[in-house]
Amino acid sequence: MTSSDPTAVPDPWHALRELLAAMDAEIEQVYVERGIEGVRPRFAYPLIRLAHTGPLTIRELARSLDRSHSAVSQTVAALRREGLVTSEPGPDARTRRIDLTERGRSLVPFLEAEWRATHATVAELDGEVPYAMTAVVEEVRRALERRSMRQRVLGHLVEPPQ
């Protein structure tokens, strides 16, 4: 153990996580105000995609959303608990095909409208702040392409003596 607790210093990710959580909570409040219970903003992307593609395996859905298999698997489990998707055996014993339930399908028109409204809101916010969020994210992505997060962390890592 080192002499000082590194977690006592403010977490540089805290503000971003807090902002994203607050934005998601406000979007979820829009759902609640419309009488849509048990639906989280993270459900919109897979539900909309499934409405446009038809049934997909979790791997296919993850690939189409550019998300990890693990993240999509967890989201699908939550979608099933809320009665928004079904999960049937896939082409082989290791896969499951995910499809919309009637409830899931009935929400898609609203979710598509909310998706478009959210994108318009992000564009509006980008116009209000001195540094557009989308531009900052893109610049950080480019910087990490030049030198990865791993390389940067290793450049600062001072390992304790053994």
Secondary structure, DSSP 4 states (H G I P E B T S, - for coil): --SS-GGGSPPTTHHHHHHHHHHHHHHHHHHHHTT--S--HHHHHHHHHHHHH--EEHHHHHHHHT--HHHHHHHHHHHHHTTSEEEEE-SSTT-EEEEE-HHHHHHHHHHHHHHHHHHHHHHHHHHHSSS-HHHHHHHHHHHHHHS-HHHHHHHH--PPP-
